[in-house]
Structure formats: structure tokens, C-alpha cells
Amino acid sequence: MALSVCPHRVGGFPVISVAGELDVTNADQLGDAVERALDDLPSTLVVDLGDVTFIDSAGVHAVVRPRTMMVTLRTRLHVVADADQVRETFALMGLADTVPLHRTLDGALRCAAGRHPEPA
């Protein structure tokens, strides 16, 4: 399945929606979109992996690659990841406790807005 990377805004927050298989062959597409989104100096960035059917370590790295820039900009990263394989890959890379993972886009947006987060 081809990768789709679609930057847009929801409720004032920048969201990058991703669909398909995210791996070493196409991870740069997402990494570039994340870096472009940071050009606008957002306080929050949501990466929606809800429609990702497979992710490898290169795909996870594309999401978190600009973490130093995010820390400098004080940009909070929220990731939507409902598929078990996606969540497990974040966990295997030791990121499940450092990157907020949400089951739904609505849950990520509620948390980004300072409302109660959804249960994991």
C-alpha cells in the first residue's frame, strides 16, 4: 500500500495524517512533513498514525527525528496510534513512555487542548 501523508489543521492544531505502510522506503516523506510543520513554530503537533497498517523503526524515527528541535521550540508531540503493531514498535524502541500515544485523534486533540486525556 502506498503511503499517504496529509498535513492539515484540526481545531487550530497542526495534524499530519498518515495512511499505509510506513517503513525505511518512505519514512523520509513523513520526516519532511514533520519538519515543515515545525517551521510554523507550533506549540503542539499531532501525528495521526491511525490509518498506518505497518511501521518499522525508520517510520518511528521519522516521527521523533526532530525531537531536539521540538524541545527547543517547546512543541508538544502527540501521536495517534491505535494499531497494536504501531504501539508495539514504539514500545520496542523505548518510546511508549516518552511520546504520548493516543487511540484516537479526538483523544490526542483533547489532551493537546489541556482536557483530560483518554485512557490508553
Backbone bond lengths (Angstrom), bond angles and torsions (degrees), N, CA, C in turn:
res aa  C-N    CA-C-N  psi(-1)  N-CA   C-N-CA  omega(-1)  CA-C   N-CA-C  phi
1 M - - - 1.458 - - 1.534 108.86 -
2 A 1.293 116.57 132.77 1.468 121.81 178.97 1.526 110.01 -69.16
3 L 1.314 115.14 151.16 1.460 120.67 179.57 1.519 110.30 -85.68
4 S 1.327 115.47 137.29 1.459 122.14 174.09 1.526 107.74 -118.74
5 V 1.328 116.08 127.52 1.465 122.29 178.00 1.521 107.05 -124.63
6 C 1.342 116.39 115.73 1.463 120.62 -173.04 1.531 110.89 -127.85
7 P 1.348 117.61 101.82 1.464 120.14 175.29 1.534 110.47 -77.33
8 H 1.312 116.91 136.87 1.470 121.92 176.88 1.519 108.02 -159.47
9 R 1.321 117.28 -176.92 1.468 121.58 179.28 1.527 108.43 -122.56
10 V 1.316 114.99 141.99 1.461 121.57 175.88 1.523 106.92 -134.85
11 G 1.319 116.43 121.08 1.458 120.32 179.24 1.517 113.52 56.69
12 G 1.320 116.62 32.45 1.454 121.50 179.18 1.517 114.59 86.69
13 F 1.327 117.78 -7.24 1.462 121.24 -179.46 1.525 110.84 -98.74
14 P 1.336 117.56 139.76 1.460 119.44 173.30 1.530 109.53 -72.63
15 V 1.328 115.02 132.27 1.461 122.31 -179.98 1.523 107.81 -128.68
16 I 1.308 116.70 136.17 1.461 121.45 172.09 1.518 106.25 -114.12
17 S 1.332 116.05 110.04 1.459 121.12 179.45 1.519 108.94 -92.71
18 V 1.318 115.34 133.19 1.458 121.75 -175.74 1.523 108.21 -125.70
19 A 1.337 116.32 138.27 1.461 121.30 177.62 1.523 109.12 -138.19
20 G 1.321 115.14 145.19 1.460 120.64 177.36 1.513 111.72 108.71
21 E 1.329 115.15 -159.22 1.460 121.86 179.23 1.520 109.15 -95.97
22 L 1.314 116.38 124.57 1.463 122.80 -176.73 1.523 108.04 -110.58
23 D 1.335 115.44 109.68 1.462 119.18 -176.43 1.520 110.58 -146.19
24 V 1.318 115.51 -170.29 1.466 121.80 -174.83 1.532 112.22 -58.69
25 T 1.329 117.93 -25.62 1.468 120.08 -177.35 1.518 113.23 -76.53
26 N 1.343 118.10 -19.74 1.466 119.30 -175.01 1.532 113.91 -138.81
27 A 1.320 117.51 5.89 1.470 120.94 -176.44 1.521 112.77 -59.73
28 D 1.331 117.49 -29.40 1.468 119.79 179.80 1.524 112.28 -61.93
29 Q 1.341 117.63 -29.01 1.468 120.01 177.23 1.527 110.18 -59.06
30 L 1.320 115.99 -45.96 1.461 119.80 179.55 1.522 110.76 -71.37
31 G 1.319 117.47 -43.83 1.467 120.40 179.43 1.514 112.24 -56.99
32 D 1.333 116.20 -41.83 1.464 120.48 177.96 1.526 111.26 -65.09
33 A 1.347 116.96 -40.10 1.469 120.62 179.35 1.529 110.84 -65.21
34 V 1.327 116.90 -38.68 1.470 120.42 177.72 1.524 109.81 -63.56
35 E 1.318 116.64 -46.02 1.470 119.50 -179.78 1.528 111.89 -64.10
36 R 1.341 117.54 -38.44 1.474 120.16 177.08 1.525 110.54 -64.41
37 A 1.329 117.03 -39.62 1.468 120.35 179.18 1.525 110.83 -62.91
38 L 1.319 117.19 -34.26 1.469 120.71 179.80 1.524 112.51 -72.11
39 D 1.335 117.17 -17.89 1.467 120.37 176.40 1.524 111.74 -59.18
40 D 1.347 116.86 -27.39 1.465 121.60 -179.26 1.533 112.66 -85.07
41 L 1.336 117.44 4.02 1.469 123.61 178.36 1.531 112.90 54.78
42 P 1.343 118.24 50.89 1.466 119.28 -178.56 1.526 111.66 -72.77
43 S 1.323 115.90 151.84 1.466 119.57 175.10 1.526 110.28 -79.28
44 T 1.327 115.99 -23.78 1.464 122.57 -179.56 1.516 108.83 -141.29
45 L 1.321 116.64 143.28 1.463 122.70 173.07 1.520 107.53 -132.14
46 V 1.337 115.74 129.88 1.458 121.23 177.51 1.524 108.14 -110.75
47 V 1.322 116.09 125.60 1.460 121.54 173.56 1.525 106.28 -108.30
48 D 1.329 115.55 114.98 1.461 122.19 -175.11 1.526 109.42 -96.61
49 L 1.324 115.90 103.32 1.460 122.16 178.09 1.527 110.93 -100.18
50 G 1.322 116.65 20.62 1.459 121.82 -176.66 1.509 114.40 -60.68
51 D 1.325 117.89 -27.00 1.461 121.32 179.50 1.524 112.16 -107.29
52 V 1.320 116.77 18.12 1.465 120.93 175.57 1.528 107.69 -84.55
53 T 1.331 115.79 126.92 1.462 121.11 -177.90 1.520 112.63 -93.62
54 F 1.331 117.39 -17.86 1.464 122.53 177.89 1.516 108.15 -157.43
55 I 1.336 116.22 142.39 1.461 120.75 174.56 1.523 107.92 -141.89
56 D 1.328 116.22 140.99 1.459 120.33 173.53 1.525 108.53 -114.03
57 S 1.322 116.55 -175.48 1.464 119.75 -176.40 1.525 112.05 -62.08
58 A 1.335 117.83 -32.40 1.471 120.16 177.65 1.524 110.57 -65.34
59 G 1.323 117.27 -36.50 1.458 120.95 177.23 1.516 112.05 -66.03
60 V 1.331 116.40 -43.47 1.466 120.10 176.95 1.523 109.69 -63.39
61 H 1.321 116.17 -42.72 1.468 120.17 179.74 1.530 110.74 -59.56
62 A 1.339 117.64 -36.64 1.467 120.71 179.04 1.522 111.24 -61.94
63 V 1.327 116.74 -34.25 1.466 120.94 179.14 1.525 110.53 -70.45
64 V 1.321 116.71 -43.04 1.467 120.21 -171.98 1.527 113.62 -102.00
65 R 1.319 117.77 -1.65 1.475 122.27 -176.83 1.528 112.98 -49.28
66 P 1.318 119.44 -46.01 1.477 118.85 -178.01 1.528 113.81 -88.97
67 R 1.334 118.46 31.92 1.471 120.42 -177.12 1.519 112.97 -58.70
68 T 1.326 117.42 -37.52 1.463 119.50 178.87 1.522 110.04 -61.57
69 M 1.342 115.82 -42.41 1.464 120.15 177.99 1.525 110.01 -64.02
70 M 1.339 116.67 -40.56 1.461 120.13 179.71 1.527 110.83 -62.82
71 V 1.320 116.93 -40.86 1.468 120.10 178.65 1.523 109.91 -63.71
72 T 1.328 116.68 -44.72 1.467 120.97 179.37 1.523 111.08 -61.10
73 L 1.343 116.34 -42.06 1.465 121.45 -178.93 1.530 112.61 -81.58
74 R 1.326 115.89 -8.27 1.465 121.82 -174.24 1.522 111.82 59.84
75 T 1.313 114.82 37.65 1.462 121.64 176.85 1.521 108.80 -87.94
76 R 1.321 115.43 126.03 1.467 120.37 176.82 1.526 108.91 -87.59
77 L 1.321 116.37 131.03 1.460 122.41 179.09 1.516 109.18 -101.50
78 H 1.332 116.03 130.44 1.461 122.79 172.73 1.519 107.22 -125.37
79 V 1.328 116.35 136.38 1.460 121.63 -177.63 1.521 109.16 -121.19
80 V 1.334 115.59 129.73 1.457 121.53 173.26 1.524 106.75 -91.40
81 A 1.324 115.83 120.56 1.464 121.23 -179.74 1.517 107.97 -146.69
82 D 1.317 116.35 104.69 1.459 120.28 -179.11 1.525 111.54 -98.83
83 A 1.329 117.28 -34.43 1.466 120.85 -176.70 1.529 110.31 -67.63
84 D 1.319 115.41 134.90 1.465 120.14 -179.32 1.522 111.95 -57.29
85 Q 1.336 118.08 -39.97 1.461 120.89 -177.98 1.524 110.73 -62.83
86 V 1.315 117.10 -39.32 1.466 121.01 179.47 1.529 109.57 -66.57
87 R 1.319 117.02 -47.16 1.465 121.36 -179.80 1.532 110.96 -63.02
88 E 1.326 116.58 -40.27 1.467 120.67 179.65 1.525 111.26 -65.12
89 T 1.323 117.50 -36.89 1.463 119.96 179.40 1.524 110.33 -65.67
90 F 1.331 117.29 -42.39 1.473 119.67 174.79 1.533 109.97 -59.75
91 A 1.332 117.13 -42.48 1.463 120.97 -179.28 1.528 111.22 -65.14
92 L 1.328 117.38 -43.89 1.464 121.06 179.71 1.524 112.03 -61.50
93 M 1.327 116.15 -28.82 1.465 120.68 179.30 1.533 111.78 -89.01
94 G 1.334 116.22 4.93 1.459 120.35 177.33 1.515 114.16 74.84
95 L 1.327 116.83 22.95 1.467 120.07 -175.41 1.525 114.04 -109.15
96 A 1.311 117.61 -6.50 1.465 119.81 -175.74 1.525 112.21 -62.11
97 D 1.329 117.47 -27.21 1.464 120.15 -179.95 1.524 113.25 -93.94
98 T 1.330 117.79 -11.48 1.467 120.12 -177.62 1.520 113.18 -108.59
99 V 1.332 117.20 -21.01 1.465 121.47 177.53 1.525 106.72 -111.79
100 P 1.339 118.18 119.22 1.459 119.68 179.47 1.531 111.00 -62.87
101 L 1.341 115.74 118.91 1.462 121.95 177.04 1.517 108.76 -105.17
102 H 1.316 115.73 133.27 1.461 122.11 -179.07 1.518 108.64 -123.64
103 R 1.313 116.53 148.47 1.471 121.12 178.98 1.527 112.31 -76.98
104 T 1.350 116.93 -26.86 1.464 120.19 -176.77 1.524 110.72 -134.73
105 L 1.319 115.46 157.13 1.461 120.39 174.93 1.520 109.78 -63.65
106 D 1.318 117.02 -40.95 1.462 120.16 179.29 1.529 110.89 -59.48
107 G 1.315 116.92 -41.68 1.463 120.60 178.39 1.516 112.00 -63.77
108 A 1.326 116.67 -41.05 1.472 120.57 178.21 1.518 110.66 -64.25
109 L 1.330 116.63 -41.68 1.465 120.51 -179.10 1.526 111.25 -68.54
110 R 1.336 117.02 -38.61 1.474 120.09 176.71 1.524 110.24 -61.84
111 C 1.309 116.32 -43.45 1.467 120.15 179.44 1.528 110.26 -66.09
112 A 1.324 116.95 -41.97 1.468 121.08 179.52 1.522 110.93 -62.13
113 A 1.332 116.25 -32.82 1.461 120.67 -179.47 1.526 112.01 -83.15
114 G 1.329 117.06 -0.02 1.456 120.34 178.42 1.505 114.28 88.83
115 R 1.335 116.76 9.16 1.461 119.76 176.31 1.523 108.65 -87.19
116 H 1.295 116.16 171.34 1.466 120.19 -177.32 1.522 110.27 -59.94
117 P 1.334 116.86 131.43 1.461 119.50 177.87 1.521 111.05 -71.27
118 E 1.316 114.72 154.94 1.457 119.82 175.70 1.524 109.34 -73.53
119 P 1.320 117.37 156.82 1.462 119.17 174.78 1.526 110.14 -64.72
120 A 1.322 116.58 145.58 1.470 120.99 -178.04 1.464 112.33 -67.76
